[in-house]
Amino acid sequence: MDETRSGLPSVARAILLFSRFPGVGRKSAQRMVQHLLRRGRTEIDMLVDALGELRDKVRPCARCFNLAEEELCWICADPRRDPTTLCVLEETSDLLAMEKAGSFQGVYHVLGGRLSPLDGIGPEQLHIAPLCTRLRAGNVAELIIATNPTVEGEATAHYIVQISQPLVGRITRLACGLPMGGELEYMDESTLHQALAGRRAF
């Protein structure tokens, strides 16, 4: 039975829900709920409205699988972006980190995860087939592999290289500044800028 739907008091249920967020423990969740209660009904209503819009409006971009409120996300819909340079990432949080760095003016493709056979995640569970479709269109001159430098991320990168080599002329990999075992969403802007500038041929 789902504890959040049981007869728990509303405060305890809210704490349980907040504690399910990544990196949020029970004590942090408790502080969040207490903060909302101190701020009053207006703050809670704003949060409820924001979550409702998140549920009703946000969907995957039809082209790159970034978060979007229309058919295309704000990046794919921007005519100033360079469609010949395509950067492949694991998650939308990685994309947001790259955008925050402000060094990349191409477009993206979000895989929706990384290969992990032990967890039952193979190519079919990721957005790899749509990536191949984009590459087959012949518009991409450079494919930048920006999966995280973890064991699974490296395995994903090598798989993408294998299937992409016949479809694109240049394949590069983020290199300088990214430590093994790190995650893109936690890197600072300077590190990401150096990694992008120092990318190398795969």
C-alpha positions in Angstrom: 0.0 0.0 0.0 1.2 3.5 -0.8 2.0 5.2 2.5 1.2 8.6 0.9 -2.4 7.6 0.3 -2.9 6.0 3.8 -4.4 7.6 6.8 -1.3 9.5 7.8 -1.7 13.0 9.1 -1.3 15.6 6.4 2.0 16.9 7.8 3.6 13.5 8.0 2.4 12.6 4.5 3.9 15.9 3.1 7.2 15.1 4.8 7.2 11.6 3.4 6.6 13.0 -0.2 9.3 15.6 0.1 11.8 13.0 1.5 11.4 11.1 -1.8 13.3 13.8 -3.7 16.9 13.0 -4.6 19.3 14.3 -1.9 16.5 15.2 0.5 16.4 13.3 3.8 13.7 13.2 6.4 15.1 16.1 8.4 15.4 18.3 5.2 11.9 17.3 4.2 10.6 18.3 7.6 12.3 21.7 7.4 10.7 22.3 4.0 7.2 21.5 5.2 7.7 23.7 8.3 8.9 26.5 6.0 5.8 26.2 3.9 3.5 26.2 6.9 5.2 29.3 8.3 4.9 31.1 5.0 1.2 30.5 5.0 -1.5 29.6 2.5 -0.3 31.9 -0.3 3.1 30.1 -0.6 1.4 26.7 -0.5 -1.1 27.7 -3.2 1.8 29.0 -5.4 3.5 25.6 -5.0 0.3 23.7 -5.8 -0.3 25.8 -8.9 3.3 25.3 -10.1 3.1 21.6 -9.6 -0.2 21.5 -11.5 1.3 23.3 -14.4 4.3 21.0 -14.3 1.9 18.0 -14.5 -0.3 19.4 -17.2 2.1 21.4 -19.5 5.6 19.8 -19.4 6.3 17.1 -22.0 9.4 15.7 -23.8 10.4 17.8 -26.8 9.4 16.0 -30.0 12.9 16.4 -31.4 15.5 16.2 -28.7 13.6 15.0 -25.6 14.4 18.0 -23.5 11.7 19.4 -21.3 9.2 21.4 -23.3 5.8 23.1 -23.0 5.2 23.1 -26.8 6.0 20.5 -29.4 9.6 21.7 -29.5 11.7 22.9 -26.6 13.1 26.5 -26.4 16.4 25.3 -27.8 15.1 23.4 -30.8 12.7 26.3 -31.6 15.6 28.8 -31.6 16.7 29.6 -35.2 20.0 31.0 -33.8 21.2 27.6 -32.7 23.6 25.6 -34.9 21.8 22.4 -36.0 25.0 20.9 -37.5 26.5 20.5 -34.0 24.7 17.9 -31.9 25.5 17.2 -28.3 24.3 13.9 -26.8 23.6 13.9 -23.0 22.1 11.5 -20.5 19.5 13.7 -18.8 17.8 17.0 -19.0 19.6 18.1 -15.8 22.9 17.7 -17.8 21.5 19.9 -20.6 20.5 22.6 -18.1 24.1 22.5 -16.7 25.5 22.9 -20.2 23.2 25.8 -21.0 24.2 27.5 -17.7 27.8 27.3 -18.8 26.8 29.4 -21.9 29.6 28.0 -24.1 27.6 25.8 -26.5 25.5 27.1 -29.4 24.5 23.9 -31.1 21.6 21.6 -30.3 21.1 18.6 -28.0 19.7 15.1 -27.9 18.7 13.7 -24.4 19.0 10.0 -24.1 16.9 9.7 -21.0 19.5 7.7 -19.1 22.5 5.5 -19.8 23.0 1.9 -20.6 22.9 -0.3 -17.6 22.2 -4.0 -18.4 22.1 -4.9 -14.7 19.2 -2.5 -14.2 17.5 -3.7 -17.4 18.3 -0.6 -19.3 19.4 -1.3 -22.9 19.3 0.7 -26.1 15.6 0.2 -26.5 14.9 2.0 -23.2 16.9 5.1 -24.3 16.2 7.6 -27.0 18.9 6.1 -29.3 16.7 5.2 -32.3 15.5 8.8 -32.6 19.2 9.9 -32.4 20.0 7.6 -35.4 17.0 9.1 -37.3 18.4 12.6 -36.8 21.9 11.6 -37.9 20.5 9.8 -41.0 19.0 13.1 -42.1 22.5 14.2 -42.9 22.4 17.6 -41.3 24.8 16.9 -38.4 28.5 17.7 -39.1 29.8 17.0 -35.5 28.4 14.7 -32.9 29.6 15.6 -29.3 29.3 12.8 -26.8 28.6 14.3 -23.4 27.6 11.3 -21.4 28.8 11.4 -17.8 32.4 10.0 -17.1 31.1 7.0 -15.2 31.4 3.3 -16.1 27.8 3.3 -17.5 28.3 6.7 -19.2 31.5 5.5 -20.9 29.8 2.3 -22.1 26.9 4.4 -23.4 29.4 6.7 -25.2 31.2 3.8 -26.9 27.9 2.3 -28.0 26.8 5.6 -29.5 30.1 5.9 -31.3 29.7 2.5 -32.9 26.3 3.2 -34.3 27.0 6.8 -35.3 30.3 6.4 -37.1 28.7 5.5 -40.5 26.3 8.4 -40.1 28.4 11.5 -39.1 31.8 12.7 -40.2 33.1 13.9 -36.9 32.6 12.5 -33.4 34.1 14.2 -30.3 34.0 13.6 -26.6 34.0 16.1 -23.7 37.4 15.7 -22.1 39.4 18.3 -20.1 38.1 19.1 -16.7 35.6 16.3 -16.2 36.7 13.9 -13.4 36.0 10.2 -13.7 32.9 9.4 -11.6 31.6 13.0 -11.8 28.2 14.1 -12.9 27.6 17.0 -15.4 24.8 18.6 -13.4 27.2 19.2 -10.4 30.0 20.8 -12.4 30.6 24.5 -12.3 30.5 26.7 -15.4 34.3 27.0 -15.7 34.8 23.3 -15.7 32.1 22.7 -18.3 33.6 25.5 -20.5 37.0 23.9 -20.4 35.6 20.5 -21.1 33.7 21.8 -24.1 36.6 23.8 -25.4 39.0 20.8 -25.0 36.9 18.1 -26.6 38.8 15.5 -28.6 38.2 13.1 -31.4 36.7 9.8 -30.2 
